[in-house]
Amino acid sequence: MELAAKAWPDLGPYFKKESLALVPLGSTEQHGPHLPEGTDHVIAESLAREAADRTGYLCTPTVNVGVSPHHRQFHGTMWVDAPVFRDYVESLSRNLTYHGIDRIVFVNAHGGNVAHLREVGRRLRDAEDAYAIEWMWDESIPTLVSDLFEHNGPHGGPKETAMIQHLAGDLVQADRLAEAHEDGATFPTDDTHQNGARTFYDAIDNSSNGVFGDQTDATAEKGEQLFEAATDQLCELCEWLADREFEDLMAKPHV
């Protein structure tokens, strides 16, 4: 069920019966010369809506701008400061709890959001207002990702390229896939660490065009496999979470 598409009287029965919501989150940032800047939020929204359609759970509007200052050197990248992002997502989540939601799945497709969504989840759980869990699509299907791509990449690589080829193929610059690979980098590069310390902050420190992996290995067919497998994982997560007793999801008492 898509919240934004419903009139308020039609949402009342859902809040009486259910207590779970899906919140898709992504980013608007560079994804190399071949992918749209909306790659992450397109993926997050597509997965959340599909899971909501299959399970009947509520899907909220998408948070399209995330924590992305590490891509700021590339044209058009948008970001919000991390404290602002955390406060915004927490406020949005508390809005849901006002209507009776007490468990939330942050359907996330941007690595830069992960730590901050975990912090928001901790705040909500510590206050015993809700149990909110961060879900990153590719982390739910690591074996499939490894099986499909010999040279994967953490950003703008073949897995994200394949997903967008499947979900919004008209937004992919197919004639730039080779360029993306040739001017990009394989991750991790040799100079990413020094004596155990991570020495980079921005994507451009390691890749002149901001992306990693072999984009030429991506196809829409592989993207469909990724999408279906990740959606199955998300649906199973929702059902698992809905079946838990709220008290069992809260922090354990002091020993």
N, C-alpha and C positions, 0 to 999 in steps of 0.2 A: 504494500500500500504506500503510495507516494503522498506524503503529508501536504505538500504544496498544491497538489491537484484536487484536494478535497475541500468541500465546504465544512464549516465548523460543526454543524449538527451531525454530519456523517462521520466525524471522528470520535464522537462521544462513545459509541459502542466499543470502539477499539480500546480506549483507555479504561473502560470498565472491565474488559476481558483480559487484556494483555498488559505487560509492563516492560517490554523490550523495544528498543529503537536502534536502527542503523544510522550512523552519521558518516557520510563519505567525506574524506579530506584528501586534498592533493596539493598542487602548487601551480604557479604560472611562472615558468623559468625556462631558460635555454635547454634544449635537448639535442644540440648539435645542428648541423646544416640540413638535416633530413626530416626531423620530427617537429611537430607544433609545440609551442610553449605550454599549451594546455595538456600535454601528454599525461601528466600524473592525475589531474582531476578528471580527465576523460575516463581513464582506467578505473579510478575509485568510484566514480558515479555509476559507470556501467555495471561494475560488480555488485554494488550495493542495491541498485534497482533490480537487477536480475535475481539476486537472493531474496529481495522483498517480494517480488512477483511469485517466486516459487514457494516461499514459506508463509506469506501473508503478513509478515512483520512490517513495521512502520519504517519508512525511509525518509529522512529529513532532506532539506536542500543541502547542496554541496558547499564545503568551505574550499574556495578555489585558490586562495593565496596562503602560503605557509611560510616556514622558516627557511629561506633560501639565499641568505647573503653570500654564501660560498659560490654562487653562480653570478654574482652581480656584475662582473666585468663584461658579460655578454649582453648585447642589445635586448632590451625589453624585459629582462628578468625583474619580477616583482617579489617583494618579501615584506614581512612584518617582523619587528624585533621579537625575540623569543618570549620575554615576559608579557608582551601584548598578546601574542598568540595564545599563550597558556591561559591568561585571564579571559580572553574572548571565548575559547572553547569551554572553559569551566562555566562561564556565564550562560552560554548556550545550553550546556548540559543541565544546569540547574533550572533553566526554563522548562526542559523536558520533565524534570522531577516534579515540578509544580503541577503538571498534568497527570502525574501518577507513574511515570516511567522510573524504574529503579535499577535497570540494567541496560547498558549501552555498549554497542560495538562500534569503535572508531574504525571504519573501513578506510585504511590508509594506503596511499600509493606513493608517498614521498619519504625517503629515508631521513631527511632533515627534520621531519615532524616526530619521529619515533620517541626520542627521549622526553620530549615535551608532553606528548600525549600520555606517556607513562606517569609523568608527574601529575597531570590533571587527574588521571585515574586514582592515584594515591590520595590526592586531596579529597576527592568525592567519597572514597572508601573510608578514610580516616574520620570524615564527618558523618559516616553512615547514611549518606544521602542516596548513593547509588554505587553499583559496581560497574565500572567502565573499563573496558579492555581494548588495547590497541592491537589491530590485526593488519599485518603487512602481507599483501597477496603473494609475492614470490617466496616469502619465508614459509608459506603453508604448503608449497609444492617443490621443495629444493631438489628432490631426485629427478623429477620430470624436467626441470630447468637444466640440470646438468646433462641429462640424457639427450636433450634436443640441441644443445649448443656446445661446441667444442671450446670456443673462446667467448665466454660470456663477459659482461661488464656491469658494474654497479650503477651506471648512469648512461642513458641513451644507447645502450647496447642492444644485442639481438632480441632479448626477451621483451623489452619495452617496444622495440621496433615491430616485432611480430604482433604484439597486442594491438598496437595502433593500426597495423595493416589489416587486422581482423575487424576492429571496432569502427575505424574511420579511415579507410584506405585512401580516400581522396585527399587527406591531409598529409600523407607521406610523400616526400620528394624522392621518388624512386630513382631518379637519375643521379642522386647524390649519395647513394648508399656506399659506393666504392670510395668516394671522397671522404665520407665520414669515417670509414675504416682506416684509410691510408693516413689521414691527418690526425686521427685520434690516437689512443694509446691502449696498451694491454695493461690491465690492473692486477696486482700492484706493480708499479714501475720500480726500478732499482733505487730511486732516490726518494722514496716515500718515508723511509725511516732512517734514523741515525742512532746507533747505540741503544736501540730499544725505544727511542722517542719518535713519535709521529711528527714529521717536519713540515707538513703541508696544511694549509687552511682552506684554500680555494681550489675548485676544479681546474682552473687554468694553470695552477702550479704543476700539474701532471699531464695535461692534455691541451694542446693549442686550440682545439675546437670544442673542448668541454665534454667529449664523450669517450667511451671505452668499449673494447670488445670488437667483435666482427659482425657488423650490421648486415653484411651481404649474406649471412647465414639465416636471416630471418625470412619467414613467409607467413602469409595470412593463415595458411593451414596450421602451422605451428602455433600461431596466435590463438586460433580457435581451441586447440588442445589445452593451452595454458588457461584460457578463459573458462572453459568448462570444468577443468580440474580445480581451479581456484574457487569457482562458484560452489562446487560441491563441498569444498572444505568450509567455506563461509556458512553455507546452510547448516552443515553439521555443527559448527560452532554455535550458531544461534539456537538450535534445538537443545544442545548441551546446556547452554546458559539459561534458557527458559525453564529447564527442568530442575535447576538448582533451587534449594531453599535460600531465601535472601540471607538469613542468619548465617548459613554456612559459607557465604561469600564474603562476609565481613572479617575484619582482623581478629585473630585469636586473642584470648585474654592473656594478661601478664602471668607468667609462671609463678 
